[in-house]
């Protein structure tokens, strides 16, 4: 199966470079390119790609707004944000808008391709070097609004599922969670699938956002666990 990808960036050279890397893969093809958010929305509707590689800082309609519009459609593509973290601290808002993850723009080609495949498969990807900084930036503020629906969903989680959610929000992957809890990776996956279903969120990124909005998660220093 060939993954169809749209590349969105206001810099033509950057856009062409990413497109060339993606198009060189036998299981991927770039079906469109856009230089701003408005064009990205149009291409998403017209081409229905599997994945959109989205810049954040663009003239006119920015990547955050474009992502919110695109992911609000029926059967939307997955959105993978590429950003310069130091300039785009507000990229977390793009994740809140429905993106499946983000990578830094200086990402290696292999990491970019892996990220596209991961989000196309229904999972999320976050740049390892920036995950804790980004979550810490968000968590430094007050918790987000807690709705009755969110609270009810949280109450449906078992104690173990709630703890797994806090570990996900701290940036741990399935293997690390398995080690922390002394269980198998398969059991971790079962817990993750169950809590995503109960919370009615699409992936780990959205679960992390909800955990911080509900005040359930907190940032821990590197090398420690919740």
C-alpha positions in Angstrom: 0.0 0.0 0.0 1.4 3.4 -1.0 0.9 6.3 1.5 -0.2 9.5 -0.1 1.4 12.7 1.4 0.9 16.4 1.0 3.8 18.7 2.0 2.9 22.2 3.4 5.6 24.8 3.9 5.8 28.4 2.8 9.5 28.1 1.9 9.7 26.5 -1.6 13.2 25.1 -1.1 12.3 23.4 2.2 9.0 22.1 0.7 10.8 20.7 -2.3 13.5 19.1 -0.1 11.0 17.3 2.0 8.9 16.2 -1.0 12.0 14.8 -2.7 12.9 12.7 0.4 9.4 11.4 0.7 8.9 10.7 -3.0 12.1 8.6 -3.1 10.5 6.0 -0.8 8.8 3.0 -2.6 5.8 3.1 -0.2 5.2 6.8 -0.3 4.2 9.4 -2.9 3.8 13.1 -2.7 0.4 14.0 -4.3 0.5 17.7 -3.6 2.4 20.7 -2.2 1.0 23.9 -0.6 2.7 27.1 0.5 0.1 28.2 3.0 -2.7 27.0 5.2 -5.6 27.9 2.9 -4.0 26.0 0.1 -3.4 23.1 2.5 -7.1 22.9 3.4 -8.1 22.9 -0.3 -5.7 20.1 -1.1 -6.8 18.1 1.9 -10.4 18.3 0.7 -9.5 17.6 -3.0 -6.9 14.9 -2.6 -7.8 13.2 0.6 -4.2 12.2 1.4 -3.2 9.8 4.2 -0.8 12.3 5.8 -0.1 16.0 5.7 3.3 17.2 6.7 2.5 20.7 8.0 4.6 23.8 8.7 3.3 26.1 11.5 4.5 29.6 10.7 3.0 30.6 7.4 1.5 33.8 6.0 -2.3 34.0 5.9 -3.8 30.9 7.3 -1.3 29.4 9.7 -0.6 25.8 10.3 -2.6 25.7 13.6 -5.8 27.0 12.1 -5.3 24.9 9.0 -4.8 21.8 11.1 -8.0 22.5 13.1 -10.0 22.9 10.0 -8.6 19.8 8.3 -8.9 17.5 11.3 -12.5 18.7 11.9 -13.6 17.2 8.6 -15.0 13.7 8.2 -12.3 11.1 7.7 -9.4 13.6 7.9 -5.8 12.9 7.0 -3.3 12.6 9.8 -1.3 15.7 10.3 2.4 15.7 11.2 3.8 19.1 12.2 7.4 20.0 11.4 8.6 23.1 13.3 11.5 25.0 14.7 10.8 24.5 18.4 12.5 27.5 19.8 10.4 29.7 17.5 7.2 27.8 17.7 6.6 27.2 21.4 2.9 27.4 20.6 3.1 24.2 18.5 1.3 22.4 21.4 -1.8 24.3 20.3 -1.4 22.5 16.9 -1.6 19.2 18.7 -4.7 20.4 20.6 -6.1 21.3 17.1 -5.8 17.7 16.1 -2.3 17.0 14.8 -0.9 13.5 15.5 2.6 14.8 16.4 5.5 17.0 15.7 9.1 16.8 14.7 11.8 19.4 14.5 12.7 20.8 11.1 16.3 19.7 11.4 15.1 16.1 11.6 17.0 13.4 9.8 15.4 12.0 6.7 15.0 8.6 8.3 13.2 10.1 11.3 10.9 12.1 9.1 9.9 9.0 7.1 9.5 7.0 10.3 7.2 9.7 11.6 5.0 9.7 8.5 4.6 5.9 8.7 3.8 6.0 12.4 1.1 8.6 12.2 -0.3 7.0 9.0 -0.6 3.8 11.1 -2.8 5.6 13.7 -0.2 6.3 16.3 1.5 9.5 17.4 5.1 10.8 17.2 6.8 13.5 19.3 10.3 14.7 18.8 12.2 13.1 21.7 14.5 16.1 22.3 11.6 18.5 22.7 8.9 16.4 24.3 9.7 17.3 27.9 10.4 20.9 27.2 7.1 21.3 25.3 5.1 19.5 27.9 6.8 21.5 30.6 6.0 24.8 28.8 2.3 23.8 28.7 2.2 22.4 32.3 3.7 25.6 33.7 0.4 27.2 33.3 -2.9 26.4 35.0 -4.8 23.3 33.9 -7.2 23.7 31.0 -11.0 23.7 31.3 -12.4 20.5 32.7 -15.7 19.6 31.1 -18.3 17.2 32.6 -17.7 14.9 29.7 -14.0 14.7 30.3 -14.4 14.2 34.0 -16.9 11.4 33.4 -14.5 9.7 30.9 -11.7 9.9 33.5 -13.9 8.3 36.1 -14.3 5.3 33.8 -10.6 4.5 33.9 -9.4 1.8 36.2 -6.6 2.8 38.7 -4.0 1.0 36.5 -5.3 2.8 33.3 -5.1 6.1 35.1 -1.5 5.5 36.1 -0.6 4.4 32.6 -2.1 7.7 31.4 0.2 9.7 33.7 3.2 7.7 32.3 2.1 8.4 28.7 1.8 12.1 29.6 5.4 12.1 31.1 6.7 11.1 27.6 7.3 7.4 28.2 6.8 4.8 25.4 5.3 1.4 25.8 8.5 -0.4 26.5 9.4 2.1 29.2 6.0 1.8 30.8 6.3 -2.0 30.7 9.6 -1.7 32.6 8.2 0.8 35.1 5.2 -1.4 35.9 6.9 -4.8 35.4 4.4 -6.0 32.9 4.6 -7.0 29.2 4.5 -4.6 26.3 1.4 -6.4 25.1 -0.3 -5.7 28.4 0.7 -2.0 28.2 -0.8 -1.8 24.7 -4.1 -3.3 26.0 -4.2 -0.7 28.8 -3.4 2.1 26.3 -6.1 1.0 23.8 -8.6 0.7 26.7 -7.9 4.2 28.0 -8.0 5.8 24.6 -11.4 4.2 23.9 -12.8 5.3 27.3 -11.4 8.9 27.0 -12.7 9.1 23.4 -9.4 10.4 22.1 -7.7 9.4 18.9 -4.1 8.8 20.1 -1.4 9.3 22.8 -1.0 13.0 21.9 -4.6 13.7 22.5 -4.5 11.6 25.7 -1.5 13.6 27.0 -3.3 16.9 26.3 -6.4 15.7 28.2 -4.2 14.6 31.1 -2.8 18.1 31.5 -6.2 19.7 31.0 -7.6 17.6 33.8 -4.6 18.4 36.1 -3.8 14.7 36.2 -0.3 14.9 34.9 2.8 16.7 36.1 6.3 17.1 34.7 9.0 15.1 36.3 12.8 15.8 36.1 14.7 13.7 33.5 15.5 10.2 34.9 12.5 10.0 37.2 9.1 8.5 36.8 5.7 9.5 38.1 
